[in-house]
Amino acid sequence: MAKRVSAAAVRAVTAFLALAPPALLYQIGWLTVPKLSTDQLRAWVHQPLTAGFVAMLGYAGAGALWVLLMAAVTDHAHRYLTARLRWHLTLHLPGPLQALAAALLGTTAITTAAALPAVAHDHTAADTDPPPADRAAPIHDAPVLPPPGDPSPSPRGLTATSATATTALPTPTIPDTTTESARHASPPVFNRTGAHPPSHAPREKVRVVAGDNLWDLAAEHLGDATRWREIYALNRGHRQTNGYALTNPNTIHVGWKLTLPAHQATPTPALPRPKPPAAGNSGHAIPKAETSPSAPLTPHTSTGPHRSTPHTTTPSTPADTAPTTPPAQPHAQPYDETETVLPARGWISLGLAAAIAAVAALLRLQRRRRARLTFPTSVSTAPQRSPIPPSLAPVDIIGNRHLGPSSDHQPASPALAAPIGVDSDGTEVSLFHLPGPGSALHGDGAVPAARAILASVLTSGAVETATARPVVVTTTDLLAQLLPEDAPAVGLDPDGTAYDGERLIVLADTAAAITHAEEEMIGRRRLLDTFDAETITDLNARTDHAETQPPYVLLIDSSPRHAPRLQAVATHRAALNLHPVILGPHDGIPTIEITAKGTTTGYEPHPATRLSTLGADDLAAVLSMLTDAIARPEAGTDVDDPPAEISPTAVTAEPNEAAPPQADDAAALVRLRVLGPVTVATDAGPIATGMRSGSYTALAVLAAHPAGRTLDQLAADLHPHADPAAAIKRVRTDITSARRVLRAATGHEEPMFIVYDPATGRYQLDPQTVTVDLWQMLTAIDQATTTDDEAAMLTALRRATELYAGDFAEGHDHTWATDYATSYRHQILTAYARIAEILEPDHPDQAVAALEHAAELDPVNEELYQRIMRIHGRQQRPDAVRRTLRRLEERLADLGDAEPSQATRRVAERQLRPVAPASGGRP
C-alpha cells in the first residue's frame, strides 16, 4: 500500500528549515533589527544609499537565498523519498517561489550554454563525454598536429583532407507522440581514448569525401538515409587523423574514416537532425557541383573500389517519428584538397601538384608549337597522346584545379614558389620562406623529401620569365642517389645531354658545390654594396639594375669537414636569397626529422608538419618534362622541309575510334554540338532547361568515343578523382536524365538516343537519332583526303572548318578534354593549311585569311606563321613578313620567354631578300 504524506507537513518542514536559522541568529544576538524613527526615515528618503541600507539589502538577499536553498533541498529530498518509499504526492511551490526559481534556472541555462564552446576546447583525450551535439552552434575540437596517415595508400591512390564537408540537414520538430524516454535519450558515446571501437562494433569503414554528409552516407551504404543517427552515434567523439573529432552532425571533414553500423538496422535514440550551416560558419565548405546524392570528390589513381559496396537490405524503421526530408545540398564551390598521394607511396602537397600541372600545360603548348601541318592527316576521334607519365597523371588532374586563370596560349602559374609541404593548418609552406639559416633533412623520409624539394624548386617559375626561375646547385653523387640507377646525373649542357644546365648545376663533389656557393655569395654581396641595397629582393625590385638574381638553392650532403664554410654561406641566407638544403644532420643548421611518410618529428619545431616526398622514377619524370617544356633556342622545322614519316604529335587512330559517316544535312531527332560549348538542339530549338551538367559531359565523352564506353570507363573519364561506385552512380543518373529530357523535347518515347550494347557492356550515341558536329567535321575531312578533285576537296574542307566552332567541350573544366581538344584542333589546322595551299596560286589574300583564322585557333603553332610569311614574301610584302614575325615573338614570349625557332627565322629571312631581276630587266 502506497504511503501518502500531507503537503502541509512538507511545507511546514520547509518553513521550519528556512526560518529556524535566522530566528536562532536573532536570539543569540548575531542578527539585529534596528528601530527606525521618523527622522531616520526622512534622512533615508533624502539619501537612500547609505552603508546601513546596503548592509540591510545584503541581509535580505542572503535570507532569500537561504529560503530558496531550503526549498530546493526539501523538494529534492521529497522527490527522492517519493521514488524510494513510493509516496504519492504532487508538491507545488508557492507562486512567487516558482517564478523566482524559473528565472534563476533560465539564467543558469543561458550562462552554461554560452560557456560550453570555450569549455569544449579544454577537453582532453581522456574525456568520455563530448559536448552535446544538439547545440545551435557547431563545436570544433582544437586542431592538433596531424599524425602519420594510413601506411598503405588508398586503392585509388589520391586522398583529399583538411577540408570540411558541411552537411545541411533540417532540424525536425519532435511530434507529440514521441515518448519521453526517446525524447531525452542520449546516444551511446565511445571513449575518445580508445583506439578502436568495442569488439562487438562493425568493422566496415567509409572515407568521407567532398560533398558527403551523414544523410547521404546512410542512404548509400545502409540503404536508409534516416539511419544517419546510427553513424553519428557510433563515431561521436572519435578523434580523426586531422586532429578533429565528430562532435556535431552538421560538420564532417573530408578524409575522415567513419565506422558504419551493421546493415541490419537497430533502434537508435532520437537525435536532432543537423541544421543548415550558418552564413559565416568557419571551415572550408566542400559542396557538390551536381545534385546527385553522395558525390564524392576524393581524387584517386586506380580503378579499384575504395568503399565497400553496401549490401541490399530492406530499409529499417527509424527509432523515432522525426521527418525524413533529405538534406539541402550546399552550393558548388571549388574543391579544397590539400594533398596528393602517388602510386609509388609518395605524397605531395597541392602546391607542388599545381607546379607540376603548370609544367604539363607548358609542355602541351610546346608540342602544339612544334606540330607539323601535313595533309592528308589522320582522321580519328582519338585524343592526342598525353605528355604526362601515367604515374603523374593524377597530379595533373588535381594540380590543374589549383592553378590561376590561363589563356589558350599562356599557361597559368602557381601562386607559391618552391612549395615543399604544409603546416598544421594545411597551408602551403615555401622553401624560400622558412626561418633560420637553412634546412637539414634527416630520417627515413630525407631522401624522398630531397627529391620533392628538387622538383619543387625546378618547376617553380617554369612558365614565367627566365629571370624568375630558381637555380639549384648539387653534386653528381647526390643527384645519382635521388634519380633511378640508369638516369644520367649531369646537367643539360649545350650538347643536350640531360637536364637544364642553367638551372640545375651539377658539380663534382661537395667541396666544389660549396665553392660555387661562396662565389655566388661574394658576387651578390658586392652587388648589394654597389647599389646600396639591403637584400637581393630589394635589388631585384629596382629598375636601375638590369641583372636579376634568382633564388639560389644549394642541395648537398652533410659534411663536417666543410661545416664552417657552409655556415658562412648560410648566415647570409635571408639577405642574399641563398638557401642551403643539407641531406643529413648538420651542426648550426636546424635539422628536420622526417618519417617515411613525410611527417616531421623531433624536438625542434618546424613550420612544415609534413613535407612532400617523391620516388626516384617520379623525379626523373618531372625532370624529363622540364627538359622538353623549358624554352631554349631550338632548330625547329622549316615548312619547306619534307614531313617526317610520323609526326611527333600525330594521333594514333584506333579501329573503334573512327567517326561514323554523317553528312551535315543528315536528318535526326537531336543535334549534338561538342565543338565549342556543348549544346543539344531539336527541330524546335536548343534544349535550354532540364539537362543536368553531368549529362552534357557524358554526351561529349560518348561523342569522342563513337564505339561507346562502359560505365567504368565513363566514370574514370568524367570523375577520375571520385569513388568508383559513386562515380558510376552519377554517370547512370546523368544518362537516365539525358534520355528523359531528349524524349520530352522530341516528343518521341521510343528512341533511347544513348543505346546500350549488352554484348560489350558499352553505352554509345545512336547515330540514327543523334547527329554530332564532330562526326560531321571528321566525315568532311575524310572526304577531302579521298578525292583528287581540288574543287571537291576545297568544298569539303570548307564545310569542315564551318563546323568547327571552338575547342572540344569548351567551358567544361575537365582535364580529360584537353588532349581531345588538341587532337581535333590539330586536324582542323591541317584543313586550313590545305585550303591555303589550294587558294594561294589564284587567291593569295584568301589563303592568308584562312591561315590567319587558323592562327586565331592556335596562336603558338610556328608552321602557320611560316606559311603566312611565305605567302607575303611571294607577294613582295616585306612589312607584312616583319609584322607576322613580331606577332609570333609576342605570343611565344608567354611560353616562358620562348622565341621563334631558327627555322622560322630562316623562313623570314628568305622572304626579306631582294628578288633577283629577270634577264634583261631593270635592277
MARKOL-940489 format. One line per 5 residues: their letters; for each residue x, y negated, z negated of C-alpha. Coordinates in steps of 0.001 Angstrom, whole numbers, plus 500000, padded with zeros to 6 digits. Layout:
N
A = X Y Z | ...
# end
This chain:
923
MAKRV = 500000 500000 500000 | 501495 496692 501009 | 502051 494200 498297 | 500684 490696 498533 | 502102 487593 496934
SAAAV = 500408 484274 496356 | 501515 481321 498449 | 501031 479108 495404 | 503553 481215 493495 | 506105 480825 496229
RAVTA = 505546 477082 496347 | 505811 476863 492600 | 509152 478649 492663 | 510318 476332 495398 | 509253 473254 493442
FLALA = 510923 474530 490291 | 514212 475215 492045 | 514088 471839 493768 | 513137 469714 490726 | 514847 471525 487874
PPALL = 518426 470348 488588 | 517501 466636 488846 | 515448 466903 485660 | 518318 468610 483876 | 520744 465928 485005
YQIGW = 518338 463268 483739 | 518067 464922 480334 | 521814 465119 479790 | 522271 461505 480876 | 524134 462007 484151
LTVPK = 521175 460721 486132 | 519629 457418 485007 | 516722 455389 486396 | 517288 451666 485848 | 514413 449470 484775
LSTDQ = 513624 446735 487263 | 512460 443273 486164 | 510705 440627 488257 | 513903 438596 488584 | 515811 441647 489752
LRAWV = 513173 442403 492372 | 513230 438778 493593 | 517035 438870 493809 | 516882 442186 495694 | 514498 440673 498236
HQPLT = 516948 437846 498948 | 519964 440189 499073 | 518817 443794 499523 | 522129 445455 500422 | 523753 445477 497023
AGFVA = 526076 448147 495702 | 523402 449436 493368 | 520814 449712 496114 | 523238 451609 498359 | 524007 453960 495484
MLGYA = 520293 454488 494922 | 519833 455345 498610 | 522660 457873 498301 | 520987 459455 495272 | 517677 459599 497110
GAGAL = 519287 461189 500171 | 521116 463729 498045 | 517879 464587 496301 | 516040 465012 499588 | 518781 467258 500931
WVLLM = 518660 469300 497747 | 514895 469746 498074 | 515331 470738 501694 | 518078 473214 500814 | 515999 474867 498159
AAVTD = 513035 475072 500506 | 515195 476740 503147 | 516712 479178 500611 | 513300 480097 499316 | 511924 480565 502797
HAHRY = 514868 482793 503762 | 514524 484830 500579 | 510798 485196 501168 | 511309 486435 504718 | 513930 488892 503553
LTARL = 511685 490268 500834 | 508784 490388 503257 | 510808 492594 505567 | 512196 494819 502816 | 509151 495063 500492
RWHLT = 506501 494795 503212 | 504852 491740 501664 | 502143 490266 503804 | 502199 486507 503590 | 502239 483670 506057
LHLPG = 504022 480792 504437 | 503691 477268 505814 | 505835 474438 504571 | 504156 471109 503926 | 503672 468922 506992
PLQAL = 506352 466320 506173 | 508928 469034 505496 | 508057 470761 508765 | 508639 467553 510723 | 511904 466823 508920
AAALL = 513171 470403 509413 | 512277 470322 513107 | 514186 467073 513577 | 517262 468432 511806 | 517189 471706 513745
GTTAI = 516819 469866 517070 | 519769 467618 516266 | 521859 470638 515309 | 520987 472475 518530 | 521874 469500 520730
TTAAA = 525155 468954 518911 | 526077 472632 519198 | 525232 472796 522915 | 527347 469723 523611 | 530297 471224 521767
LPAVA = 530170 474631 523457 | 532117 473697 526647 | 535020 472444 524574 | 534915 475497 522360 | 534841 477814 525373
HDHTA = 538354 476778 526367 | 539668 477670 522919 | 538591 481281 523112 | 541439 483741 523178 | 541643 487138 524800
ADTDP = 540508 488669 521537 | 537134 487005 521669 | 534398 489550 522012 | 531534 487080 522562 | 531941 484900 525646
PPADR = 529802 481776 525837 | 526183 482416 526712 | 525536 482438 530434 | 522246 480603 530373 | 523543 477126 529622
AAPIH = 522788 474378 532067 | 526413 473651 532983 | 528729 476452 534176 | 531737 477097 531944 | 535124 477932 533449
DAPVL = 537861 479591 531440 | 541088 477673 531248 | 543391 478665 534135 | 546464 480689 533361 | 549416 481764 535442
PPPGD = 548194 484388 537909 | 549636 487819 537170 | 551015 490012 539954 | 548416 491176 542397 | 547457 494674 543352
PSPSP = 550650 496582 544220 | 549007 498081 547269 | 547666 495640 549826 | 544058 495931 550766 | 543343 498223 553699
RGLTA = 542632 495213 555836 | 545787 493516 554663 | 544708 489938 554014 | 543023 488546 550924 | 541727 485119 550008
TSATA = 541918 483933 546388 | 541882 480836 544217 | 538630 479578 545711 | 535254 479500 544013 | 532221 481026 545638
TTALP = 529316 479221 544022 | 526029 481034 544088 | 522703 479282 544295 | 520012 481276 542512 | 516872 479502 541299
TPTIP = 516119 479659 537608 | 512972 481698 537103 | 510151 480915 534740 | 509507 483864 532444 | 505844 484847 532673
DTTTE = 503824 485100 529524 | 503627 488857 529967 | 507306 489200 529195 | 507814 490886 525860 | 509514 489061 523045
SARHA = 512278 491624 522816 | 513056 491382 526530 | 512965 487592 526355 | 515585 487375 523630 | 517662 490396 524575
SPPVF = 521327 489650 525257 | 523276 491529 527921 | 525947 494025 526912 | 529405 492452 526876 | 532703 494303 527247
NRTGA = 535657 493293 525121 | 537924 490938 527032 | 540972 492638 525618 | 540110 495938 527207 | 541957 496562 530458
HPPSH = 539278 498941 531700 | 535548 499330 531207 | 534290 502124 528973 | 534805 505654 530191 | 531135 506059 530981
APREK = 531059 502966 533223 | 531056 503475 537009 | 534443 503094 538679 | 533341 501640 542048 | 534578 498082 542563
VRVVA = 533963 495413 545169 | 536185 492465 546087 | 534479 489083 546172 | 534911 487229 549439 | 533903 483774 550575
GDNLW = 530155 483360 550747 | 529365 486137 548276 | 527036 485784 545326 | 525671 488277 542835 | 522326 488425 544611
DLAAE = 523902 489388 547966 | 526312 491866 546371 | 523448 493651 544658 | 521431 493720 547875 | 524355 495002 549937
HLGDA = 525811 497611 547604 | 522922 498615 545361 | 520009 498250 547743 | 518150 495911 545380 | 519005 492223 545087
TRWRE = 517305 491939 541696 | 519977 494188 540193 | 522444 491292 540189 | 521843 491132 536432 | 523483 494533 536020
IYALN = 526593 493405 537907 | 526780 490284 535743 | 526293 492193 532504 | 528892 494787 533497 | 531592 492243 534366
RGHRQ = 530804 489413 531979 | 533870 488165 530118 | 536434 490266 532013 | 539483 488166 532831 | 540414 488438 536509
TNGYA = 543794 488164 538239 | 543481 484409 538781 | 543060 483808 535046 | 539325 483116 535084 | 536551 485250 533703
LTNPN = 532918 485697 534682 | 531025 483615 532135 | 528253 482243 534306 | 526356 483981 537104 | 526354 480707 539030
TIHVG = 530065 480933 539794 | 532232 483772 541065 | 535695 483435 542578 | 536992 484730 545871 | 539357 487632 545216
WKLTL = 537711 488902 542040 | 537118 492637 541745 | 533701 493279 540238 | 532696 496654 538893 | 529437 497907 540337
PAHQA = 526846 499755 538264 | 525596 503160 539203 | 523465 503270 542337 | 520613 504682 540245 | 519081 501636 538638
TPTPA = 518945 501356 534861 | 516794 498960 532873 | 518648 495730 532274 | 517876 492943 529815 | 516355 489874 531369
LPRPK = 518895 487218 532257 | 518260 483768 533661 | 518871 483554 537364 | 521727 481201 538220 | 520860 477645 539098
PPAAG = 521940 475874 542275 | 525328 474179 541867 | 525270 470531 540943 | 526416 467932 543433 | 529608 467182 541579
NSGHA = 530466 470690 540499 | 534153 471342 540196 | 535877 474004 542215 | 536008 474627 545923 | 532729 475952 547194
IPKAE = 533146 478650 549813 | 529798 478854 551560 | 528733 480774 554616 | 528744 479405 558107 | 525761 481559 559005
TSPSA = 522669 482653 557183 | 523219 486365 557325 | 523289 487981 553917 | 526661 488600 552409 | 529043 487176 554941
PLTPH = 532476 487855 553506 | 535308 485822 554917 | 538318 487526 553445 | 540978 487941 556121 | 542239 491434 556927
TSTGP = 544580 493093 559356 | 543333 496596 559998 | 540026 498150 560774 | 539849 500409 557774 | 536953 499940 555385
HRSTP = 537620 497685 552477 | 534482 498179 550464 | 532775 501460 549866 | 529514 501788 551748 | 526598 501761 549327
HTTTP = 524541 504896 549072 | 520991 504746 550345 | 518794 504567 547282 | 515271 503542 546557 | 515195 500017 545147
STPAD = 514707 500204 541436 | 512084 498389 539417 | 513553 495370 537679 | 513503 495266 533920 | 511569 492025 533845
TAPTT = 508945 490326 535925 | 511025 487343 536977 | 510586 486057 540525 | 512782 487736 543126 | 513220 484875 545581
PPAQP = 516549 485192 547455 | 519174 482578 546661 | 519523 479476 548758 | 522617 479635 550914 | 525137 476837 550451
HAQPY = 526146 474578 553311 | 529006 475522 555569 | 532402 474210 554593 | 535940 475058 555665 | 537496 478223 554386
DETET = 539830 477933 551459 | 542031 481000 551325 | 545373 480407 549654 | 547357 483476 550552 | 548081 485890 553383
VLPAR = 549188 489456 552824 | 551140 491079 555641 | 551037 494782 556524 | 554707 495180 555540 | 553825 494236 551949
GWISL = 554874 490662 552483 | 552960 487727 551039 | 552970 484226 552443 | 551146 481091 551406 | 548750 479218 553636
GLAAA = 551335 476515 554224 | 553777 478966 555788 | 550935 480642 557704 | 549997 477251 559166 | 553619 476573 560166
IAAVA = 553872 479936 561954 | 550500 479325 563646 | 551797 475957 564874 | 554814 477684 566426 | 552468 480212 568062
ALLRL = 550386 477373 569541 | 553542 475688 570807 | 554696 478965 572366 | 551368 479346 574182 | 551738 475851 575615
QRRRR = 555301 476560 576691 | 554091 479650 578546 | 551409 477586 580243 | 554070 475075 581202 | 556201 477735 582925
ARLTF = 553354 479704 584565 | 553569 480189 588356 | 550501 479482 590510 | 550781 482232 593085 | 547870 483220 595301
PTSVS = 546294 485730 595545 | 546064 486070 591809 | 544948 488941 589650 | 541189 488621 589145 | 540134 490000 585778
TAPQR = 538277 489115 582613 | 541161 490440 580504 | 542847 487928 578194 | 546358 486634 578553 | 548974 488597 576706
SPIPP = 549310 487206 573207 | 552721 485736 572361 | 552272 486770 568726 | 553665 490109 567500 | 550945 492365 566076
SLAPV = 552388 492097 562576 | 551928 488310 562614 | 548532 488225 564356 | 546662 487828 561027 | 548939 484906 560160
DIIGN = 547977 483198 563406 | 544273 483657 562660 | 544468 482326 559098 | 547015 479596 559746 | 545028 478039 562607
RHLGP = 542245 477125 560191 | 544630 475039 558121 | 546210 473031 560901 | 545250 469498 561739 | 543435 468420 564900
SSDHQ = 545114 469266 568194 | 544593 468423 571850 | 544780 470508 574976 | 548456 469710 575451 | 549618 468840 571934
PASPA = 549637 471435 569134 | 548731 470481 565606 | 551383 470055 562953 | 551225 471471 559393 | 550612 468985 556615
LAAPI = 553531 470111 554406 | 557157 470621 555380 | 559015 473738 554210 | 556258 475341 552088 | 557721 478160 550017
GVDSD = 554868 479167 547685 | 552090 477972 545417 | 551866 476676 541871 | 549490 477822 539153 | 546654 475795 540704
GTEVS = 547149 477295 544165 | 548686 474072 545530 | 551408 474435 548145 | 554947 473767 546932 | 557617 472416 549289
LFHLP = 561288 473326 549049 | 562132 469660 549589 | 560068 468516 546593 | 561498 470851 543959 | 563152 469233 540951
GPGSA = 566743 469848 539949 | 569973 470304 541923 | 568792 473382 543854 | 567349 476871 543528 | 568961 480225 542770
LHGDG = 566934 483320 543654 | 567333 486457 541565 | 565358 489660 541170 | 563739 492306 543340 | 561992 489681 545454
AVPAA = 565014 487433 546004 | 565877 488699 549495 | 562240 488677 550807 | 561823 485185 549334 | 565015 484028 551069
RAILA = 563609 485317 554369 | 560418 483345 553831 | 562387 480201 552936 | 564454 480533 556114 | 561317 480991 558226
SVLTS = 559573 478102 556489 | 562411 475646 556999 | 562968 476559 560649 | 559266 476415 561555 | 558859 473016 559885
GAVET = 558745 470247 562441 | 558767 472654 565382 | 556011 470702 567148 | 557377 467291 566173 | 560345 465255 567325
ATARP = 563740 466891 567149 | 564964 464397 564535 | 562354 465641 562037 | 563423 469289 562176 | 565416 470562 559201
VVVTT = 568850 472191 559579 | 569840 475469 557912 | 573460 476472 557321 | 574106 480087 556362 | 576688 482845 556726
TDLLA = 576954 485829 559021 | 576786 488344 556184 | 573734 486786 554574 | 571837 486474 557859 | 572631 490113 558620
QLLPE = 571197 491014 555226 | 567973 489150 555982 | 567467 490451 559537 | 566962 494029 560764 | 570071 496090 561310
DAPAV = 570128 495750 565103 | 569468 491983 565223 | 572376 489673 566136 | 573351 487392 563266 | 574512 484401 565313
GLDPD = 573150 481009 566214 | 571863 480030 569631 | 574939 478670 571378 | 574821 477219 574889 | 575138 480714 576352
GTAYD = 571738 481608 574822 | 572918 484489 572677 | 570295 484369 569936 | 568749 481731 567680 | 568757 477947 567609
GERLI = 572320 476780 567128 | 571382 473173 566408 | 569025 474066 563561 | 570439 477427 562443 | 574170 477114 561973
VLADT = 575812 480466 561206 | 579343 480317 559763 | 581876 482984 558940 | 581700 483054 555143 | 580591 481199 552022
AAAIT = 583725 479048 551889 | 583126 477788 555428 | 579459 477085 554657 | 580320 475056 551547 | 582988 473172 553505
HAEEE = 580345 472299 556101 | 578032 471085 553327 | 580827 468970 551823 | 581483 467316 555180 | 577773 466623 555546
MIGRR = 577674 465183 552038 | 580596 462842 552729 | 579152 461718 556051 | 575746 460943 554572 | 577253 459114 551623
RLLDT = 579244 456905 553998 | 576087 456077 555930 | 574341 455025 552739 | 577267 452838 551766 | 577457 451293 555234
FDAET = 573780 450349 555345 | 573468 449648 551621 | 570701 452247 551173 | 569894 454306 548102 | 568676 457536 549699
ITDLN = 568625 459208 553096 | 564834 458898 553076 | 565139 455128 552793 | 567738 455099 555555 | 565543 457122 557929
ARTDH = 562677 454698 557371 | 564737 451765 558642 | 564734 450648 562258 | 568276 449273 562373 | 569789 452746 562201
AETQP = 569393 454985 565242 | 570738 458270 563897 | 568171 460114 561767 | 569460 462524 559138 | 567201 465598 558915
PYVLL = 566752 467698 555763 | 569761 469968 555237 | 569401 473412 553643 | 572406 475452 552521 | 571481 479158 552256
IDSSP = 574388 481200 550889 | 575247 483989 548477 | 576230 483183 544923 | 579994 482864 544476 | 581587 481959 541102
RHAPR = 584800 481055 542924 | 583131 478158 544745 | 580784 477152 541927 | 582426 473738 541216 | 582353 472741 544892
LQAVA = 578738 473819 545230 | 577833 471929 542061 | 579329 468766 543545 | 577125 469126 546626 | 574041 469963 544577
THRAA = 574476 466834 542458 | 573555 464692 545479 | 570526 466772 546448 | 567844 464134 545953 | 569755 461170 547360
LNLHP = 571277 462905 550392 | 568420 465313 551201 | 570715 468327 550701 | 569012 471465 549385 | 571166 474386 548195
VILGP = 569426 477781 548018 | 571580 480435 546402 | 570933 484158 546615 | 571790 485445 543145 | 572234 483799 539712
HDGIP = 574451 480742 539670 | 575690 478561 536833 | 574471 474993 536950 | 571524 475694 539275 | 568090 476764 537975
TIEIT = 567600 480493 538535 | 564189 481775 539630 | 563416 485352 538632 | 561285 486790 541430 | 559446 490088 541335
AKGTT = 558956 492284 544383 | 555531 490692 544870 | 556926 487168 544846 | 555706 486091 541415 | 558165 484068 539371
TGYEP = 559102 485179 535866 | 561705 484282 533289 | 562122 481678 530576 | 562940 478758 532847 | 559707 477071 534044
HPATR = 559369 476582 537778 | 556789 474611 539792 | 556075 477596 542046 | 554425 480515 540281 | 554571 482673 543402
LSTLG = 556936 482474 546359 | 556263 483656 549874 | 558009 486852 550924 | 558753 488312 554342 | 560058 491580 555710
ADDLA = 563095 491757 557971 | 561053 492535 561098 | 558655 489668 560427 | 561544 487227 560049 | 563036 488456 563319
AVLSM = 559645 487972 564999 | 559403 484391 563721 | 562909 483568 564948 | 562157 485135 568325 | 559054 482962 568651
LTDAI = 561121 479892 567784 | 563677 480820 570430 | 561018 480702 573158 | 558979 477805 571766 | 561577 475197 570794
ARPEA = 562158 472647 573536 | 565603 472597 575107 | 566999 471888 578587 | 565644 474511 580978 | 566496 475534 584507
GTDVD = 562849 476061 585404 | 561406 477388 588639 | 561144 475488 591903 | 557775 475543 593635 | 559545 476425 596880
DPPAE = 561258 479434 595305 | 559686 482797 596183 | 557435 484057 593388 | 558639 486834 591160 | 557147 490276 591565
ISPTA = 555351 489935 588238 | 554529 486525 586835 | 555643 486160 583217 | 552125 485176 582252 | 550176 487370 584635
VTAEP = 547242 489197 583201 | 547056 492948 583381 | 543759 493944 584940 | 542176 496991 583375 | 539638 499069 585297
NEAAP = 536913 498398 582755 | 537546 494635 582706 | 536600 493915 586325 | 533689 491494 586516 | 530550 492887 588185
PQADD = 529923 491162 591523 | 527460 488322 591038 | 526620 485710 593617 | 525976 482174 592463 | 522412 482412 593753
AAALV = 521652 485712 592037 | 518146 485889 590603 | 517933 486811 586934 | 515791 486049 583932 | 518625 484497 581913
RLRVL = 521604 482358 582948 | 524573 482509 580551 | 527370 479937 580775 | 530600 480623 578889 | 532953 478331 580846
GPVTV = 532716 475233 578694 | 530216 475180 575822 | 528285 478450 575570 | 524712 477841 576727 | 521771 480045 577638
ATDAG = 519014 478970 580012 | 515951 480363 581749 | 513830 479074 584599 | 512051 476870 582061 | 515307 475208 580995
PIATG = 518005 475610 578340 | 517231 477521 575159 | 517817 474869 572528 | 516370 476449 569398 | 516131 479820 567736
MRSGS = 519519 481197 568789 | 521979 481944 565984 | 525521 480614 566196 | 526833 484154 565988 | 524585 485168 568878
YTALA = 526331 482686 571168 | 529773 484020 570295 | 528600 487611 570681 | 527310 486793 574159 | 530647 485168 575024
VLAAH = 532599 488266 573955 | 530324 490533 575988 | 530787 488239 578986 | 534553 488648 578654 | 534097 492445 578474
PAGRT = 531651 493451 581218 | 532173 497140 580425 | 530922 496489 576898 | 532224 496603 573345 | 531426 498830 570418
LDQLA = 530168 497389 567159 | 533581 497919 565601 | 535265 496072 568459 | 532770 493233 568349 | 533241 492919 564591
ADLHP = 537028 492895 564994 | 536793 490254 567751 | 534366 487925 566020 | 535153 488484 562345 | 538718 489806 562053
HADPA = 539008 488301 558583 | 535840 489881 557172 | 534991 493166 555551 | 534264 495678 558363 | 530897 496803 557023
AAIKR = 529678 493246 556507 | 531058 492151 559889 | 529197 494952 561677 | 526066 493957 559821 | 526402 490372 561022
VRTDI = 527020 491441 564628 | 523924 493660 564626 | 521891 490757 563293 | 523265 488429 565995 | 522469 490895 568792
TSARR = 518956 491526 567493 | 518345 487783 567174 | 519590 487137 570721 | 517282 489784 572178 | 514287 488406 570301
VLRAA = 514948 484805 571386 | 515560 485762 575023 | 512358 487798 575186 | 510369 484926 573741 | 511964 482406 576127
TGHEE = 511413 484524 579250 | 508014 485864 578281 | 509154 489435 579016 | 509007 492017 576248 | 510618 494883 578163
PMFIV = 514154 493711 579033 | 516878 494365 576494 | 519337 491811 578001 | 522002 493406 575785 | 521862 497116 576535
YDPAT = 523356 499954 574519 | 525064 502989 576036 | 524767 505969 573651 | 527441 507886 575546 | 530159 505320 574867
GRYQL = 528644 503505 571897 | 529095 500194 573721 | 526886 497124 573932 | 527027 495221 577222 | 525202 492499 579087
DPQTV = 522666 493707 581613 | 523794 492221 584981 | 520307 492741 586366 | 518695 490355 583884 | 521630 488093 582926
TVDLW = 523876 486076 585253 | 527221 484869 583881 | 529126 481923 585323 | 532448 483618 584525 | 531490 486649 586615
QMLTA = 530303 484420 589437 | 533589 482458 589375 | 535690 485614 589489 | 533493 487021 592258 | 534137 483896 594320
IDQAT = 537905 484079 593730 | 537890 487746 594655 | 536056 486951 597892 | 538698 484338 598707 | 541510 486832 598193
TTDDE = 539956 489394 600523 | 539371 487165 603568 | 541768 485846 606187 | 539455 483090 607355 | 540694 479845 605784
AAMLT = 537285 478194 606126 | 535572 481049 604263 | 538417 481104 601733 | 538080 477363 601129 | 534322 477679 600657
ALRRA = 534705 480500 598150 | 537447 478716 596197 | 535433 475507 596006 | 532474 477469 594693 | 534740 478938 592011
TELYA = 536026 475507 590947 | 532485 474176 590728 | 531552 476987 588352 | 534487 476233 586046 | 533007 473654 583661
GDFAE = 535648 473905 580934 | 537639 476278 578809 | 536098 479582 577826 | 533751 479284 574806 | 534696 475641 574363
GHDHT = 533748 474213 570986 | 533760 477554 569148 | 536570 477641 566593 | 537690 481220 567181 | 541327 482171 567640
WATDY = 540338 485205 569698 | 539044 482934 572503 | 542404 481193 573051 | 544059 483894 575137 | 540855 484480 577130
ATSYR = 540654 480766 577921 | 544294 480759 579025 | 543653 483629 581427 | 540610 482036 583090 | 542269 478624 583257
HQILT = 545311 480124 584983 | 543109 481839 587575 | 541245 478626 588391 | 544557 476711 588651 | 545713 479142 591307
AYARI = 542447 478465 593133 | 543128 474716 593083 | 546692 475297 594270 | 545453 477357 597215 | 542812 474702 598039
AEILE = 545600 472079 598181 | 547670 474271 600497 | 544730 474613 602896 | 543861 470891 602844 | 547349 469381 602950
PDHPD = 548015 469533 606711 | 544841 467630 607682 | 543681 466022 604440 | 546669 465325 602156 | 544735 462946 599923
QAVAA = 542101 465589 599273 | 544884 468035 598461 | 546363 465589 595940 | 542919 465028 594430 | 542463 468781 593950
LEHAA = 545831 469086 592217 | 545160 466016 590091 | 541927 467610 588895 | 543821 470803 588098 | 546358 468771 586097
ELDPV = 543491 467442 584003 | 542551 471045 583166 | 546141 471941 582239 | 548274 468831 581641 | 551511 470761 580921
NEELY = 551869 473069 583925 | 555006 471871 585753 | 554245 473516 589085 | 551144 471349 589526 | 553293 468216 589281
QRIMR = 555882 469697 591640 | 553168 470294 594226 | 551804 466745 593806 | 555285 465197 594150 | 555978 467318 597220
IHGRQ = 552836 466046 598983 | 553600 462419 598030 | 557140 462837 599288 | 555993 464187 602633 | 553661 461196 602918
QRPDA = 556541 458808 602174 | 555190 457623 598812 | 558246 457336 596523 | 556411 455258 593912 | 553744 457947 593594
VRRTL = 556502 460525 593117 | 558034 458485 590296 | 554635 457939 588641 | 553927 461660 588734 | 557295 462481 587164
RRLEE = 556800 459897 584404 | 553360 461245 583614 | 554812 464737 583259 | 557545 463401 580961 | 554962 461726 578738
RLADL = 552828 464840 578445 | 555752 467175 577796 | 557061 464844 575075 | 554196 466075 572902 | 555640 469606 573084
GDAEP = 558350 468941 570536 | 560195 466430 572742 | 560272 468758 575748 | 561448 467420 579090 | 560819 468417 582699
SQATR = 562980 471304 583812 | 565938 470898 586122 | 563939 472481 588929 | 561184 469837 588593 | 563715 467033 588688
RVAER = 565288 468552 591802 | 561879 468547 593490 | 561508 464843 592643 | 564996 464051 593922 | 564296 465765 597242
QLRPV = 561152 463660 597755 | 563015 460442 596966 | 565779 460985 599518 | 565509 458835 602624 | 564265 460711 605646
APASG = 566830 461046 608433 | 565780 459139 611583 | 564667 461056 614603 | 567106 461370 617524 | 567281 458059 619437
GRP = 565084 456256 616953 | 565872 453217 614864 | 567517 453859 611485
# end
